[in-house]
Amino acid sequence: MSPSLDWGQRHNLLFCEPILARLTTDHAKQIACKPGLPTEVEEGRKHTSVAIRHESKVVAVFFISRGSKATPADYLKNQLYLTTRQTLDLARCHLDPAQYFAELRKQKLI
């Protein structure tokens, strides 16, 4: 039987755990124009497609929907082969292109 949690432990679990932001089309746009990340952007009628290249090969493709900036883009992490945190870090420049490609190598995708 597990010991019960006191008030402070329950409070920390409920209110002090970091909450990840939701991925949006703004994050996708930030990744598409990230300095040092070789991307090819193609404007379509309904979506913008972005291909990420490594050593002249396409390693990931993702799409940016037209519309509101706050449009959820939860699909983005799957299309980039990353976790939500890694995708946010890539958009916010905490994860550089070399680290992104290292993660793809770790997953044996390149």
N, C-alpha and C positions, 0 to 999 in steps of 0.2 A: 504494500500500500504506500503510495507516495505521500509525503508530508504536505499539509495544506499551506497555502501561501498567505503571508501576512498582508496587511493593508498596503504597505510600501511596495512589496513585490508585485501585487496586483496592479497598483497605480503605474509602476514602471512598465509592465507588460501592456497596459492599455494606452498609456499616454506618452511614453518616452521612447518607444521604438521608432526608428526612422521609417518614414513612409515614402515610397518611391513616387515620383511624379508620373503622370500618365504620358505616354508617348503621343505626340501630336504631329500634324503635318509641318509645323514649324521646325520640329526636330529633324524631320526628313529633309527639309530644305537646307538646314544647317549642315547636314552630312553631305548633301549633294554639292555644296560649294566649299567644302572643307579644304583648306590649303594643304597641299602635299598628297591628297588622296586622288589618284587618277580616276576621274569619272567622265562618263559620256552622258550628256543630258539630251533627251529627245522629247520635244513638246508634242503631245497628242491632243486630240479633241477633248477627251474626258480626263485623261491623266497625263502626267509627265513621267516618263520612265528614266531611270538612272541606272547605268551599268558601271560597276566598279571593276577596274582592270588591275591585274598584277602580272607583270612580265608578259604583256600583250594578250593575256587571256582574261576573259570575263569570269570573275569569281563570285559575283553577287549582282542581282538585279532587284531593284525595288521601285515602287510606284508611288507617286505623290498625287493624291486626289485634289481636284480643284474645289474651292469653297472656303469655308471659314478657317481661320488660323488655328482655332481650337478643335478642329476635327480630330477625333481620336485616330491614332495610327498604330494600334497594338500589333498589327501584322508586321511592322517594320523589324522588330527583333528577330522574327523567324526568317525574314528575307535576307537579313544580314548575318545570320547564324550566330547571334549573340544573345546574352541574357538582357533583361530590361535595363539593369544597372549598367552593363557594358555599352548598350546602345545610347543611353543617356550620356555616359562619359564620352563616347565618340562625338556626339552632337555638341557637347559642352567643352570639347578640347582637352579633357582629362585623359583621353585615350588617343594617342597619336596613330597615324597610319601604320607605322612600323609595328606597334603593339597590336593593331587590328589584324595585320597579316600574320603575326606570330600566333595569335589566337586561332586563326583559320588553319595554320600549319599544325597546331596542337590537336585540332579536331580532324586532321588529315584531309582537309578539303582542298588544300593546295600543296 
